[in-house]
Amino acid sequence: MRRLAESRPTETCKLDRRQNLRAVHGAGATMCPMTDAYHQLLDAVIWQLEELKERGVRFVSVQAETLAALARNPHVPAPKISLQPAPRPPQKSVPAAAALKPPGLQPATSLDLSLGMPGETAVAPAAAASDPEAKAAAFAALRARALACQKCPHLAASRKNVVFGVGSIHAQLLFVGEAPGADEDEQGEPFVGKAGQLLTRIIQTMGLARDAVYIGNIVKCRPDTPGQTAGNRKPTGEEMATCIPFLHEQIDLIRPRVIVALGATAVEGLLGKTVGITRLRGNWRTYRGIPLMPTYHPAYLLRNQALNEKRRVWEDMLQVMEKLEMPVTEKQRGFFMKGTSA
């Protein structure tokens, strides 16, 4: 486990976490300007929860008066917060938004550490993720719901196919893109165009088969392009927010060991608007409790054929292979260096 002193967050990360905590209080909640002392306390609590989560703790006991104090004005002194692992998980986890409402609190409440970004769906039951038959049944039901989805009427009206995802539901590695393009909409499978063919070559160069990983998108329908005869467009934030619960359920059922986010839009859809992909790529993040590696989209490499850009993506994949404890040969380490080729 990393020492906390070695993993201090950037100011951007701190801001993101504070914004997430505000969102837990409910959309549109108004909060007074916070003091530096409050920010320091907030950061300390966040890091304590993250450290417990890294150690495998999923629930912590929090006293009712502590939760009530968290819902008050941050300028009002709060009681000392003590976070201890709960002796056993409760029958039902308490939704964060409900847990922070003072009325009706029980003497002690368990806070679910599996909660991720605001708006995420609850984590799938562990039984469904560990039982192959239950997982397959849950995945089939999820796919059926996605194929029938009409939540974005403009996308449902223009699509040819819902592009649910493809690959092994037991995969250790999950690739996430932004949305289907014209080729994907035509075939009903993600990453089948030129960018998809390049992704397949990257996967094979890692020593894996395409059907051994799982490949999906944040948005399952091709973003409509009214008035355009060709080309694709970036999905809107509303479209991504509407569709991403399907991806959350896929992640929670598959439980991959590593997620790779392909491109700036995929990273934005997963992590929110942070720093640019150039600064993010190559640096591990965590999403729904799983290590996440942001990297460039294969389409970018098709536009920019520079050897050093290919090398950057490959360095990201080397990190992924090491995280998965895959063997890495010297030949693989040398790919896309001067005088070498993949």
C-alpha positions as CSV (number, residue, x, y, z in Angstrom):
1,M,0.0,0.0,0.0
2,R,1.3,3.4,-0.9
3,R,2.1,5.8,2.0
4,L,-0.2,8.8,2.1
5,A,2.8,11.2,2.0
6,E,3.8,9.6,-1.3
7,S,0.4,10.0,-2.9
8,R,-0.7,13.6,-2.2
9,P,-3.4,14.6,-4.6
10,T,-3.1,17.6,-7.0
11,E,-5.2,20.6,-6.3
12,T,-7.4,19.6,-9.2
13,C,-8.0,16.2,-7.7
14,K,-8.9,17.9,-4.3
15,L,-11.4,20.1,-6.1
16,D,-13.0,17.2,-7.9
17,R,-13.4,15.3,-4.6
18,R,-15.0,18.4,-3.0
19,Q,-17.4,18.8,-5.9
20,N,-18.3,15.1,-5.6
21,L,-19.0,15.6,-1.9
22,R,-21.2,18.6,-2.7
23,A,-23.1,16.5,-5.2
24,V,-23.8,13.9,-2.5
25,H,-25.8,16.6,-0.6
26,G,-28.2,16.7,-3.5
27,A,-28.3,18.6,-6.8
28,G,-28.6,22.3,-6.4
29,A,-27.6,22.3,-2.7
30,T,-26.2,25.6,-1.6
31,M,-23.1,25.6,0.5
32,C,-21.4,28.6,2.2
33,P,-17.8,29.4,1.3
34,M,-15.6,26.9,3.1
35,T,-12.6,27.8,5.3
36,D,-9.1,26.4,4.8
37,A,-9.6,24.4,8.0
38,Y,-12.7,22.8,6.6
39,H,-10.8,21.9,3.4
40,Q,-8.0,20.4,5.4
41,L,-10.5,18.3,7.4
42,L,-12.3,17.3,4.2
43,D,-9.1,16.2,2.5
44,A,-8.1,14.2,5.7
45,V,-11.4,12.4,5.8
46,I,-11.2,11.6,2.0
47,W,-7.7,10.2,2.3
48,Q,-8.7,8.1,5.4
49,L,-11.6,6.6,3.5
50,E,-9.4,5.9,0.4
51,E,-6.8,4.2,2.6
52,L,-9.4,2.0,4.2
53,K,-10.8,1.2,0.8
54,E,-7.3,0.2,-0.6
55,R,-7.0,-2.2,2.4
56,G,-10.2,-3.9,1.3
57,V,-12.5,-2.3,3.9
58,R,-15.9,-1.6,2.3
59,F,-18.0,-0.4,5.2
60,V,-17.2,1.9,8.1
61,S,-19.2,2.7,11.2
62,V,-20.1,6.4,11.5
63,Q,-22.1,7.8,14.4
64,A,-25.4,9.5,13.7
65,E,-24.3,12.8,15.3
66,T,-21.3,12.8,13.0
67,L,-23.5,12.5,9.9
68,A,-25.8,15.1,11.2
69,A,-22.8,17.5,11.7
70,L,-21.6,16.9,8.1
71,A,-25.0,18.2,6.9
72,R,-24.7,21.4,8.8
73,N,-23.0,24.7,7.8
74,P,-19.2,24.0,7.4
75,H,-18.6,27.0,9.7
76,V,-20.2,25.3,12.6
77,P,-17.7,23.2,14.6
78,A,-18.3,19.5,14.0
79,P,-17.6,16.7,16.5
80,K,-14.4,14.7,16.1
81,I,-14.8,12.2,13.3
82,S,-13.6,8.6,14.0
83,L,-13.7,6.1,11.2
84,Q,-13.4,2.5,12.1
85,P,-14.1,-0.6,9.9
86,A,-17.6,-1.9,10.6
87,P,-17.6,-5.4,12.3
88,R,-19.7,-6.8,9.5
89,P,-21.5,-5.4,6.3
90,P,-25.1,-4.5,6.8
91,Q,-27.9,-6.2,4.9
92,K,-28.3,-3.1,2.8
93,S,-25.8,-0.2,2.1
94,V,-27.1,3.3,2.9
95,P,-27.2,5.6,-0.1
96,A,-24.9,8.5,0.6
97,A,-27.5,11.2,-0.1
98,A,-29.9,9.6,2.4
99,A,-27.1,9.0,4.9
100,L,-26.3,12.7,5.1
101,K,-29.9,13.8,6.0
102,P,-30.2,14.3,9.8
103,P,-33.9,13.2,10.3
104,G,-34.5,9.6,11.0
105,L,-30.9,8.6,11.5
106,Q,-30.2,5.4,13.4
107,P,-27.7,5.3,16.3
108,A,-25.0,4.2,13.9
109,T,-24.9,3.9,10.2
110,S,-22.5,2.1,7.8
111,L,-21.1,4.2,4.9
112,D,-20.5,2.2,1.7
113,L,-17.0,2.8,0.4
114,S,-17.9,1.4,-3.0
115,L,-19.7,4.6,-3.9
116,G,-18.0,6.4,-6.7
117,M,-18.8,9.4,-8.9
118,P,-22.1,11.2,-8.3
119,G,-24.9,9.7,-10.2
120,E,-23.4,6.2,-10.4
121,T,-25.7,3.2,-9.9
122,A,-25.2,0.9,-6.9
123,V,-22.6,-1.7,-7.2
124,A,-23.8,-5.1,-8.5
125,P,-24.1,-7.8,-5.9
126,A,-20.9,-9.8,-5.4
127,A,-22.8,-13.0,-5.9
128,A,-23.7,-12.1,-9.4
129,A,-20.1,-11.1,-10.2
130,S,-18.6,-14.3,-8.8
131,D,-21.0,-16.9,-10.0
132,P,-20.5,-17.5,-13.7
133,E,-24.1,-18.5,-14.4
134,A,-25.5,-15.6,-12.4
135,K,-23.1,-13.2,-14.1
136,A,-24.1,-14.5,-17.6
137,A,-27.8,-14.2,-16.8
138,A,-27.3,-10.7,-15.3
139,F,-25.3,-9.6,-18.4
140,A,-27.9,-10.9,-20.7
141,A,-30.6,-9.0,-18.9
142,L,-28.5,-5.9,-18.9
143,R,-27.9,-6.2,-22.7
144,A,-31.7,-6.7,-23.3
145,R,-32.4,-3.5,-21.4
146,A,-29.7,-1.6,-23.3
147,L,-31.0,-2.8,-26.7
148,A,-34.5,-1.6,-25.8
149,C,-33.4,1.8,-24.3
150,Q,-35.2,4.9,-25.5
151,K,-33.9,7.4,-23.0
152,C,-32.3,9.5,-25.7
153,P,-35.1,9.7,-28.3
154,H,-33.0,11.5,-30.9
155,L,-30.3,8.8,-30.7
156,A,-32.8,5.9,-30.7
157,A,-34.5,7.4,-33.8
158,S,-31.2,7.7,-35.8
159,R,-29.3,4.5,-34.7
160,K,-29.1,1.3,-36.7
161,N,-27.8,-0.7,-33.7
162,V,-27.2,-0.4,-30.0
163,V,-23.5,-1.0,-29.6
164,F,-23.6,-2.7,-26.2
165,G,-20.0,-4.1,-26.0
166,V,-18.0,-7.1,-26.9
167,G,-15.5,-9.5,-25.4
168,S,-15.2,-11.8,-22.3
169,I,-17.5,-11.0,-19.4
170,H,-14.7,-12.5,-17.2
171,A,-12.0,-10.2,-18.7
172,Q,-9.3,-8.8,-16.5
173,L,-8.9,-5.8,-18.9
174,L,-11.6,-3.5,-20.0
175,F,-11.2,-0.8,-22.7
176,V,-13.7,2.1,-22.7
177,G,-14.2,4.4,-25.6
178,E,-16.6,7.4,-26.0
179,A,-19.3,6.3,-28.5
180,P,-19.9,4.3,-31.6
181,G,-19.0,5.7,-35.0
182,A,-20.6,4.9,-38.4
183,D,-18.9,1.5,-38.8
184,E,-19.8,0.5,-35.2
185,D,-23.4,1.6,-35.7
186,E,-23.6,-0.5,-38.9
187,Q,-22.2,-3.7,-37.3
188,G,-23.4,-3.3,-33.7
189,E,-19.9,-3.9,-32.3
190,P,-17.5,-1.3,-30.8
191,F,-14.2,-0.4,-32.4
192,V,-14.5,-2.2,-35.8
193,G,-13.4,0.7,-38.0
194,K,-9.9,1.8,-38.7
195,A,-9.4,3.0,-35.1
196,G,-10.8,-0.4,-33.9
197,Q,-8.4,-2.3,-36.1
198,L,-5.5,-0.4,-34.6
199,L,-6.8,-1.1,-31.1
200,T,-7.0,-4.8,-32.0
201,R,-3.3,-4.7,-33.1
202,I,-2.4,-3.0,-29.8
203,I,-4.2,-5.7,-27.8
204,Q,-2.5,-8.5,-29.8
205,T,0.9,-6.8,-29.4
206,M,0.3,-7.0,-25.6
207,G,0.0,-10.8,-26.1
208,L,-3.8,-10.9,-25.7
209,A,-6.7,-11.8,-28.0
210,R,-9.4,-9.3,-28.7
211,D,-12.1,-11.7,-27.4
212,A,-10.1,-12.1,-24.1
213,V,-10.6,-8.5,-23.1
214,Y,-13.9,-6.5,-22.9
215,I,-14.4,-3.4,-25.1
216,G,-17.3,-1.0,-24.5
217,N,-18.3,2.7,-24.8
218,I,-19.8,5.2,-22.4
219,V,-22.6,5.9,-24.9
220,K,-24.1,2.9,-26.6
221,C,-25.7,4.7,-29.6
222,R,-24.0,6.6,-32.3
223,P,-24.4,10.3,-31.7
224,D,-26.7,11.6,-34.4
225,T,-25.3,14.0,-37.0
226,P,-28.3,15.9,-38.4
227,G,-27.4,17.8,-41.6
228,Q,-24.2,15.8,-42.0
229,T,-23.6,13.3,-44.7
230,A,-20.5,11.9,-43.1
231,G,-18.4,12.1,-40.0
232,N,-19.1,11.6,-36.3
233,R,-19.6,14.0,-33.4
234,K,-18.6,14.0,-29.7
235,P,-21.4,12.8,-27.4
236,T,-22.8,15.6,-25.1
237,G,-22.4,15.5,-21.4
238,E,-26.1,14.9,-21.0
239,E,-25.9,11.9,-23.4
240,M,-23.0,10.4,-21.5
241,A,-24.7,11.0,-18.1
242,T,-27.8,9.3,-19.4
243,C,-26.1,6.2,-20.8
244,I,-23.2,5.6,-18.4
245,P,-25.3,3.6,-15.8
246,F,-25.2,0.8,-18.4
247,L,-21.4,0.9,-18.4
248,H,-21.3,1.0,-14.6
249,E,-23.3,-2.2,-14.5
250,Q,-21.0,-3.8,-17.0
251,I,-18.0,-2.8,-14.9
252,D,-19.6,-4.1,-11.7
253,L,-20.4,-7.4,-13.3
254,I,-17.1,-8.0,-15.1
255,R,-15.0,-6.6,-12.2
256,P,-11.9,-6.2,-14.4
257,R,-8.5,-5.7,-12.7
258,V,-7.7,-2.7,-15.0
259,I,-9.7,-0.2,-17.0
260,V,-8.2,1.7,-20.0
261,A,-9.9,4.9,-20.9
262,L,-9.4,5.7,-24.6
263,G,-9.2,9.3,-25.4
264,A,-10.1,12.7,-23.8
265,T,-13.9,12.2,-24.2
266,A,-13.9,8.8,-22.5
267,V,-11.8,10.2,-19.7
268,E,-14.2,13.2,-19.3
269,G,-17.2,10.9,-19.2
270,L,-15.6,8.8,-16.5
271,L,-13.7,11.3,-14.4
272,G,-15.4,14.6,-15.3
273,K,-13.6,17.6,-16.7
274,T,-10.1,17.6,-15.3
275,V,-6.8,18.4,-16.9
276,G,-6.2,17.6,-20.6
277,I,-5.5,14.1,-21.8
278,T,-1.9,15.0,-22.6
279,R,-1.3,15.5,-18.8
280,L,-3.6,12.7,-17.7
281,R,-2.3,9.9,-19.9
282,G,0.2,7.5,-18.3
283,N,-1.0,8.3,-14.8
284,W,-3.0,5.9,-12.8
285,R,-6.4,6.9,-11.5
286,T,-9.1,4.8,-9.8
287,Y,-12.6,4.3,-11.0
288,R,-15.2,2.3,-9.1
289,G,-12.4,0.9,-7.0
290,I,-10.5,-0.3,-10.1
291,P,-7.1,1.1,-11.4
292,L,-7.8,3.2,-14.5
293,M,-5.2,4.1,-17.1
294,P,-6.0,7.1,-19.4
295,T,-4.4,7.0,-22.8
296,Y,-4.8,8.4,-26.3
297,H,-7.6,7.2,-28.5
298,P,-6.4,5.0,-31.4
299,A,-7.9,7.5,-33.8
300,Y,-5.4,10.0,-32.6
301,L,-2.6,7.7,-33.6
302,L,-4.1,7.4,-37.0
303,R,-4.0,11.2,-37.4
304,N,-0.6,11.5,-35.8
305,Q,1.8,8.9,-37.0
306,A,4.8,10.2,-35.1
307,L,6.9,7.4,-33.5
308,N,7.1,9.2,-30.2
309,E,3.3,9.4,-29.9
310,K,2.9,5.7,-30.6
311,R,5.6,5.1,-28.0
312,R,3.6,7.1,-25.4
313,V,0.6,4.9,-25.9
314,W,2.7,1.8,-25.8
315,E,4.3,2.9,-22.5
316,D,0.8,3.2,-21.1
317,M,0.1,-0.4,-22.2
318,L,3.3,-1.6,-20.6
319,Q,2.1,-0.2,-17.3
320,V,-1.2,-2.0,-17.8
321,M,0.6,-5.2,-18.5
322,E,2.7,-4.8,-15.4
323,K,-0.4,-4.0,-13.3
324,L,-1.9,-7.2,-14.6
325,E,1.3,-9.1,-13.8
326,M,1.7,-10.1,-17.4
327,P,5.2,-11.1,-18.6
328,V,6.8,-8.4,-20.6
329,T,9.6,-9.3,-23.0
330,E,12.6,-7.2,-23.9
331,K,11.3,-7.1,-27.5
332,Q,8.0,-5.7,-26.2
333,R,9.7,-3.1,-24.1
334,G,11.6,-1.9,-27.2
335,F,8.6,-1.4,-29.4
336,F,8.3,2.0,-31.1
337,M,11.8,3.0,-30.0
338,K,14.1,4.4,-32.7
339,G,15.2,1.5,-35.0
340,T,12.4,-0.8,-33.8
341,S,8.9,-1.6,-34.9
342,A,5.9,-3.5,-33.5
